[in-house]
Amino acid sequence: MLTCALFLNLLGVWCHYLTSKKIKIDSTRLEDWLQNHSRLAIIFNIALQIFSFSILIYTYSWATSLFVFIVFFMLSTSLLVLGRPLKLPTNYYLLVIFLLGIFIENIV
């Protein structure tokens, strides 16, 4: 559950990051569509953040989930803002990290 909340948070921050007019994006269809329809991307971001926070509330209490949500938000924002111009967080690395997180979460 924790890994899914982190993934949804990262996806929401990514949608909001693509609405900026100052960044140069790769020419994938999804990124182009999200940048051209910025209002829908922001709504999608808010929905993903609320769903991520509700997963955390279901897993933990209110205070703990708020703290974890803020940490996740800062982590995913810094990952995108610092790594995206360098093309570091590629889809392959994010998929490997997500699957590894799911695997470790289910073992522990």
C-alpha positions as CSV (number, residue, x, y, z in Angstrom):
1,M,0.0,0.0,0.0
2,L,2.8,2.4,0.8
3,T,4.5,1.8,-2.6
4,C,1.2,2.4,-4.4
5,A,0.7,5.6,-2.5
6,L,4.2,6.7,-3.4
7,F,3.6,5.8,-7.1
8,L,0.3,7.7,-7.2
9,N,2.0,10.7,-5.6
10,L,4.8,10.6,-8.1
11,L,2.4,10.3,-11.0
12,G,0.3,13.2,-9.7
13,V,3.4,15.4,-9.3
14,W,4.5,14.4,-12.8
15,C,1.2,15.5,-14.2
16,H,1.5,18.9,-12.5
17,Y,5.1,19.2,-13.5
18,L,4.1,18.8,-17.2
19,T,1.7,21.8,-17.0
20,S,4.7,24.2,-16.8
21,K,5.4,26.2,-19.9
22,K,9.0,26.7,-19.0
23,I,10.1,23.1,-19.4
24,K,11.1,21.3,-22.6
25,I,9.5,17.9,-22.7
26,D,10.2,14.8,-24.7
27,S,7.9,14.3,-27.6
28,T,5.8,11.4,-26.2
29,R,2.1,11.6,-26.9
30,L,1.0,11.5,-23.3
31,E,3.3,14.3,-22.2
32,D,2.3,16.4,-25.1
33,W,-1.4,15.8,-24.4
34,L,-0.9,16.6,-20.7
35,Q,0.9,19.8,-21.5
36,N,-1.7,20.9,-24.0
37,H,-4.6,20.1,-21.6
38,S,-3.1,21.6,-18.5
39,R,-6.5,22.1,-16.7
40,L,-7.2,18.4,-16.9
41,A,-3.7,17.5,-15.8
42,I,-4.1,19.6,-12.7
43,I,-7.5,18.0,-11.9
44,F,-5.9,14.6,-12.5
45,N,-3.0,15.6,-10.2
46,I,-5.4,16.6,-7.4
47,A,-7.4,13.4,-7.8
48,L,-4.2,11.3,-7.6
49,Q,-3.0,13.2,-4.5
50,I,-6.3,12.8,-2.7
51,F,-6.4,9.1,-3.6
52,S,-2.8,8.7,-2.4
53,F,-3.6,10.4,0.8
54,S,-6.7,8.3,1.3
55,I,-4.6,5.1,0.9
56,L,-2.2,6.4,3.6
57,I,-5.1,7.3,5.9
58,Y,-6.5,3.8,5.4
59,T,-3.1,2.3,6.2
60,Y,-2.0,4.6,9.1
61,S,-3.7,7.2,11.3
62,W,-4.3,10.8,10.3
63,A,-1.2,12.3,11.8
64,T,1.2,9.6,10.5
65,S,-0.4,9.7,7.1
66,L,-0.1,13.5,6.9
67,F,3.6,13.2,7.7
68,V,4.3,10.4,5.3
69,F,2.3,12.2,2.5
70,I,4.4,15.4,3.0
71,V,7.6,13.3,2.8
72,F,6.4,11.5,-0.3
73,F,5.4,14.8,-1.9
74,M,8.8,16.4,-1.2
75,L,10.6,13.2,-2.4
76,S,8.7,13.0,-5.7
77,T,8.9,16.8,-6.3
78,S,12.6,16.8,-5.8
79,L,13.1,13.7,-8.0
80,L,11.3,15.3,-10.9
81,V,12.6,18.8,-10.6
82,L,16.2,17.8,-10.1
83,G,16.3,14.6,-12.2
84,R,14.0,15.3,-15.1
85,P,16.2,17.9,-16.9
86,L,19.1,15.4,-16.7
87,K,16.8,12.7,-18.0
88,L,17.7,10.5,-15.0
89,P,14.3,9.1,-13.8
90,T,13.5,7.2,-17.0
91,N,10.5,5.0,-17.1
92,Y,12.6,1.9,-16.9
93,Y,14.2,3.0,-13.6
94,L,10.9,4.1,-12.1
95,L,9.3,0.7,-13.0
96,V,12.2,-1.2,-11.5
97,I,12.0,0.9,-8.3
98,F,8.2,0.4,-8.1
99,L,8.4,-3.4,-8.6
100,L,11.2,-3.7,-6.1
101,G,9.2,-1.6,-3.6
102,I,6.2,-3.9,-4.1
103,F,8.3,-7.0,-3.7
104,I,10.0,-5.7,-0.5
105,E,6.7,-4.5,1.0
106,N,5.1,-7.9,0.5
107,I,8.0,-9.8,2.0
108,V,8.2,-7.6,5.1
